[in-house]
Amino acid sequence: MKRFLTLMLAAALALSLTACGGGTGDANTPSTGNGNATSTDTPSGGGDNANTDASSGEEDSSTDTHKVGDTVETKYYSVTLKDITFTDKILVCHGEKADKDTFGNAEEFFTPSDEAFVDENGYVIDGIHGFSMRQDSDNTYLYYNLEFKFIGKEKRHSSLVITEFKPVVLYEDFTFDSDYMAFGRIIDKVKFNNCMWFNFNSDDYKLVRGLGLMIGGGLDDELKPLSNDVYEVRGIIQVPKVVAEDKEAELTIKLVGISYSFSQNT
């Protein structure tokens, strides 16, 4: 599949990296605004292990199409897609008390936003950290939020888990499966670790690093049977704007072989 360049200029996207921690930008330095960074065409290391042993029993594990809000069980996971929407802006962090390393105590973390990240003079607004797609870009973000629980009867290595949760978007005869990043946390343990988030998966960790978002320790090496942990994952994947502008289209996002359909009219 032909990859779409991420088009976001990491230096520009660092617009408010120090406002809520992370990155190296000066909060008093004028931001260049809606940056669109260029990433390399080759996925850069990190957690998205190409180990396709994830053929996994999770590949096409569900032939049915489901809706947002449905909970679906596969051999290894119980998954609920909570939300999905197109957006040009991501509010990474909001809150002056946010931890600089884990974004714990943030009032909001990695959500779609219409909020301004810079003031009318181009300066970073204190306490806000975000990035946005450049206005003249041909791409936009598809944001998704899901929860899952491991229900497998045998342990599963994290390299398989993050590969299986790679998002794939289907639109007419087109497939989009690159330029994505996602972050996770264990919901049950939020009160014990101050809402600590961690890098879940991405195909461009160079960009994630440039945004000041290399955080947390990631998943445990293995997910084990009979665990009570419930994970929340928030992520984005880039798609062409024409996809978002097609209000009548029925779109599909696939995660661990589960197909969720959605349209802008639902």
C-alpha positions in Angstrom: 0.0 0.0 0.0 1.3 3.3 -0.9 2.3 5.2 2.2 1.1 8.7 2.9 3.7 11.1 4.2 2.9 12.5 7.6 3.5 16.0 6.3 4.0 17.4 9.8 7.2 19.4 10.4 8.3 18.2 13.8 10.0 21.4 14.7 6.9 23.3 13.9 4.7 20.8 15.7 6.7 21.3 18.9 4.7 24.5 19.2 3.9 24.0 22.9 5.9 21.0 23.9 7.0 22.6 27.2 3.6 24.0 28.1 2.7 20.6 29.6 6.1 19.1 29.6 8.1 17.1 27.1 10.0 18.5 24.1 12.6 21.2 24.1 10.7 24.3 22.9 10.6 27.6 24.8 7.1 28.5 25.8 7.9 32.1 25.1 9.1 31.5 21.6 6.6 32.3 18.9 5.1 29.1 17.4 5.1 28.5 13.7 1.5 27.4 14.0 -0.2 24.5 12.3 2.8 22.4 11.4 2.8 19.4 9.2 5.9 17.3 9.7 7.7 15.2 7.2 8.5 11.8 8.4 10.7 9.2 6.8 9.0 6.6 4.6 10.4 3.8 6.7 8.8 3.1 10.1 11.4 3.9 12.7 11.9 1.2 15.3 9.9 1.4 18.5 7.1 -0.9 19.5 5.5 -1.7 16.2 7.3 -5.0 15.8 6.9 -6.5 12.3 6.6 -10.0 13.8 3.7 -11.3 11.8 3.3 -14.3 14.0 0.3 -12.0 14.8 -1.1 -13.8 11.9 -2.0 -14.5 15.2 -5.4 -15.8 15.2 -6.4 -12.2 15.3 -6.1 -11.5 11.6 -9.7 -11.3 10.3 -10.9 -12.9 13.5 -14.3 -11.4 13.0 -16.2 -11.4 9.7 -19.0 -9.3 11.1 -19.1 -5.5 10.9 -19.8 -3.7 14.2 -20.7 -0.2 15.3 -19.0 2.3 17.6 -19.9 1.3 21.2 -20.0 -2.5 20.4 -18.0 -4.8 22.6 -16.5 -7.7 20.5 -14.5 -10.7 21.8 -11.8 -12.4 19.8 -9.5 -15.3 20.9 -7.3 -12.9 22.9 -9.2 -9.7 23.5 -12.5 -8.1 24.5 -12.6 -4.8 22.6 -14.9 -1.8 22.8 -14.5 1.1 20.3 -15.6 4.1 22.4 -15.3 6.9 19.9 -14.0 7.8 16.4 -13.9 11.2 14.7 -12.0 13.2 12.1 -10.0 16.2 13.4 -7.2 18.5 12.3 -6.1 19.3 15.9 -5.0 17.1 18.8 -4.9 18.5 22.3 -2.1 16.5 23.8 -2.2 18.0 27.2 -4.1 20.6 29.2 -3.4 21.5 32.8 -0.6 23.3 34.6 -0.3 20.4 37.1 0.4 17.8 34.5 3.4 15.6 35.1 6.2 16.4 32.6 7.1 12.8 32.0 3.8 10.8 32.2 1.2 13.5 31.7 -0.3 12.3 34.9 -2.8 14.8 36.5 -3.5 16.4 33.1 -7.0 17.8 32.8 -7.1 16.3 29.3 -4.8 14.1 27.3 -4.6 13.3 23.5 -8.1 14.3 22.5 -9.6 16.1 19.4 -9.9 19.8 20.0 -11.0 23.1 18.5 -9.0 24.9 21.2 -6.3 27.4 20.2 -2.8 26.3 21.1 -1.2 29.7 20.5 -2.5 33.3 21.1 -3.1 35.9 18.4 0.6 36.9 18.5 1.7 33.3 17.8 2.9 32.6 21.4 2.2 29.3 23.2 -0.7 29.5 25.6 0.6 28.5 29.0 -0.6 25.1 30.2 -1.6 23.8 26.8 0.3 21.3 24.6 -1.1 20.3 21.2 -0.4 19.9 17.5 -2.4 20.4 14.3 -2.4 19.6 10.7 -1.3 22.4 8.4 -4.3 24.1 6.8 -3.0 23.5 3.3 -2.4 19.8 3.9 -4.2 17.2 1.9 -4.5 15.0 5.0 -6.4 15.0 8.3 -6.4 12.7 11.4 -8.9 10.0 12.2 -9.0 9.8 16.0 -10.1 6.7 17.8 -10.6 5.7 21.4 -11.0 2.1 22.6 -10.8 -0.1 25.6 -9.7 -3.7 25.7 -9.1 -6.5 28.1 -6.9 -9.5 27.6 -9.0 -12.7 27.7 -6.5 -15.2 26.1 -5.9 -18.5 27.8 -2.2 -18.3 27.2 0.3 -15.4 27.6 0.8 -13.1 24.7 3.9 -11.0 24.0 3.5 -7.3 23.8 5.2 -7.1 20.4 2.2 -9.1 19.0 -0.3 -7.1 20.9 0.8 -3.7 19.6 1.1 -5.1 16.1 -2.4 -6.6 16.2 -3.8 -3.2 17.3 -2.4 -1.4 14.3 -5.3 0.6 12.8 -6.4 -0.1 9.2 -8.9 2.3 7.6 -11.0 1.1 4.6 -12.6 3.6 2.2 -14.2 2.3 -1.0 -11.3 0.4 -2.7 -8.6 2.2 -0.7 -6.7 1.1 2.4 -4.8 3.3 4.8 -2.6 1.6 7.3 0.4 3.9 8.0 1.2 7.2 9.7 -0.3 6.4 13.1 0.4 6.7 16.8 -1.4 5.7 19.9 -1.1 5.9 23.7 -2.4 3.7 26.4 -3.0 3.4 30.1 -4.4 0.8 32.5 -7.8 2.2 33.6 -7.9 0.1 36.8 -4.6 1.5 38.0 -5.2 5.2 37.2 -5.7 6.1 40.8 -2.4 4.5 41.8 -0.2 6.0 39.1 -1.6 9.4 38.5 -3.2 8.5 35.2 0.2 7.5 33.7 0.1 7.2 29.9 2.6 5.2 27.8 3.5 4.8 24.2 1.3 2.0 22.8 2.2 1.8 19.1 3.3 3.9 16.2 5.0 3.4 12.8 7.1 6.6 13.2 8.7 6.9 16.6 11.0 9.7 15.3 7.9 11.9 14.9 6.6 10.8 18.3 9.9 11.8 19.8 9.9 15.1 18.0 6.5 15.9 19.6 7.9 15.2 23.0 5.6 12.2 23.4 8.1 9.4 24.3 6.5 8.7 27.6 6.0 5.9 30.1 7.4 2.4 29.9 5.0 0.8 27.5 3.1 -2.5 27.9 4.4 -5.2 30.1 6.5 -7.7 28.2 3.6 -10.2 28.3 -0.1 -10.0 28.8 -1.2 -12.9 31.0 -4.4 -15.0 31.4 -6.9 -14.0 34.1 -5.6 -10.5 34.4 -8.2 -7.9 35.5 -6.4 -5.0 33.7 -8.5 -2.9 31.4 -6.6 -0.8 28.9 -7.6 2.4 27.3 -6.0 3.4 24.0 -6.2 6.8 22.2 -4.7 7.1 18.8 -4.7 8.8 15.4 -4.1 7.7 11.9 -3.7 10.0 8.9 -6.1 9.8 6.0 -6.7 12.1 3.0 -9.1 15.0 3.6 -11.3 13.8 0.8 -12.2 10.8 3.0 -13.4 13.1 5.8 -15.2 15.3 3.3 -17.3 12.4 1.9 -20.2 12.7 4.3 -22.2 9.8 2.8 -19.4 7.2 2.8 -19.5 4.2 5.0 -16.0 3.8 6.4 -14.4 0.9 8.3 -11.6 0.8 10.8 -10.1 -2.6 11.6 -8.4 -3.4 14.9 -7.2 -6.9 15.9 -9.3 -8.3 13.0 -12.5 -6.6 14.2 -14.2 -4.4 11.7 -16.1 -1.3 13.0 -18.1 0.7 10.4 -18.9 4.4 10.8 -20.0 7.4 8.8 -20.2 11.1 9.4 -24.0 10.8 9.5 -24.0 8.4 12.5 
